[in-house]
Amino acid sequence: MHTSAQLSGPPVPEVLPFNPTFAPLFRLASYPYVPVQQIYLLRHGQTDFNVQGIVQGSGVNSDLNARGRRQAELFWERYKDVPFNRIYTSRLKRTQQSVQHFLDLGIPHESTTALNEISWGTREGTRITPEEDAEYAQVLAEWLLGNDDARLPGGESPRQVADRQRAFIELYESRPKDEIVLVCMHGRAMRVLLCQLLGYPLRCMDGFEHHNLGLYKLHYNGSRYTVRNFLDVSHLAEPTVTAEI
């Protein structure tokens, strides 16, 4: 799915007849330029655990599999000419492997636990699905109802994830000269981050779908974030080869 959406914005003003009385005001008004920062927000590439339905969270530090490495290659081919000022990743190697081609260019890079995946506690490294695990299904249901403190045993709640992400948000917003940044993180944590940036309650996080090496592109004007691309996966399409006749 690849669509462009702006999830927030000012109301469109009603068009009024021109009144010459106010013409001098419009001529004298000055509108300062507001720079727009761009965030390329990625989920990491595929791992074998993703294929097997095993939750990784923050406690399973897995590598990309062959498909995940190919996804990273395809993303690089599409976006290698974007002049990223900085790259942020979690501390987990699957995020760094997903953007390794960009890191090899020497772009400034910071890894932070603020971007780590939610901890699934004692369930990490095991296969759990809502259909097979009643406790897991109950936690997901609690999140949809707005219980931001619900969590699996030994794991994190969405509120705890949001709390640790604020350090990253503050750091990013303190660097207005970083016009274009690349952020690679994890599915559930990315949903929490998008809710925070766009001003949605955490119970809405499942509205932000994710895909291995899927891209959200956001703009930030110093006071508000808007989504420019919603889960863009077009770069993952394999190039077609046209046979010469």
PEJODA-V82421 format. One line per field, one symbol per residue. ss: DSSP state (~ for helix, > for strand, _ for the rest). Layout:
ss=???
This chain:
ss=__>________________~~~~~~~~~________>>>>>>>____~~~~~_>___________~~~~~~~~~~~~~~______>>>>___~~~~~~_~~~~_____>>>_~~~_____~~~___>______~~~~~~~~~~~_____________~~~~~~~~~~~~~~~~______>>>>>>_~~~~~~~~~~~~___~~~~~~_______>>>>>>____>>>>>>>>_~~~_________
